[in-house]
Amino acid sequence: MSVIMLPGGVLRVPTATTLPNGTKVDGTREVRPDDPEYPHWLPYAQREAELWQRDEAEQDQRILARWRRRESA
């Protein structure tokens, strides 16, 4: 489960919907600070900017690891 805090404090939370034909669709919905569910989701929230930075850092490490393997070959 990943809850993302968008600028302005709005949370993007996971949701699942079942269509009339039985197909399950995963998605997200926004929970605003004035929503009664907000306190429930807030402890799970990660700031969007932090997620981007972490993703970029992980990608950089993967690229560097590939380069190191090529250099040692």
C-alpha positions as CSV (number, residue, x, y, z in Angstrom):
1,M,0.0,0.0,0.0
2,S,1.4,3.3,-1.0
3,V,-0.1,6.6,0.1
4,I,1.3,9.7,-1.5
5,M,1.1,13.2,-0.1
6,L,0.6,15.7,-2.9
7,P,1.4,19.4,-2.6
8,G,-1.2,21.1,-0.4
9,G,-1.6,18.1,1.8
10,V,-3.9,16.1,-0.4
11,L,-3.4,12.4,0.0
12,R,-3.5,10.0,-3.0
13,V,-4.7,6.6,-1.6
14,P,-5.2,3.2,-3.2
15,T,-8.6,2.1,-4.1
16,A,-10.1,-0.9,-5.9
17,T,-13.3,-0.9,-7.9
18,T,-15.3,-3.9,-9.2
19,L,-17.0,-3.2,-12.5
20,P,-20.5,-4.6,-13.3
21,N,-18.9,-7.4,-15.3
22,G,-16.8,-8.5,-12.3
23,T,-13.5,-7.0,-13.6
24,K,-11.5,-5.5,-10.7
25,V,-9.7,-2.3,-11.3
26,D,-7.0,-0.9,-9.0
27,G,-6.6,2.9,-8.9
28,T,-6.3,5.8,-6.5
29,R,-8.5,8.5,-5.1
30,E,-7.7,11.8,-3.4
31,V,-8.4,12.4,0.3
32,R,-8.4,16.0,1.3
33,P,-7.4,17.3,4.8
34,D,-11.1,18.0,5.6
35,D,-12.1,14.4,4.8
36,P,-13.0,12.3,7.9
37,E,-10.7,9.5,6.5
38,Y,-7.6,11.8,6.4
39,P,-6.3,11.0,9.9
40,H,-6.5,7.3,9.1
41,W,-4.3,7.6,5.9
42,L,-1.9,10.3,7.1
43,P,0.5,7.9,9.0
44,Y,1.1,6.0,5.8
45,A,1.7,9.0,3.6
46,Q,5.0,9.7,1.9
47,R,5.7,13.0,0.3
48,E,5.7,12.9,-3.5
49,A,9.1,14.8,-3.7
50,E,10.7,12.2,-1.4
51,L,9.5,9.3,-3.5
52,W,10.9,10.9,-6.7
53,Q,14.3,11.5,-5.0
54,R,14.4,7.9,-3.7
55,D,13.5,6.5,-7.1
56,E,16.1,8.6,-8.8
57,A,18.8,7.5,-6.3
58,E,17.9,3.9,-6.7
59,Q,18.0,4.2,-10.5
60,D,21.4,5.9,-10.2
61,Q,22.7,3.0,-8.1
62,R,21.5,0.5,-10.6
63,I,23.2,2.3,-13.5
64,L,26.5,2.6,-11.6
65,A,26.4,-1.1,-10.7
66,R,26.0,-1.9,-14.4
67,W,28.9,0.3,-15.3
68,R,31.1,-1.2,-12.6
69,R,30.4,-4.7,-13.9
70,R,31.4,-3.7,-17.5
71,E,34.6,-2.1,-16.3
72,S,35.6,-5.3,-14.4
73,A,34.8,-7.5,-17.4
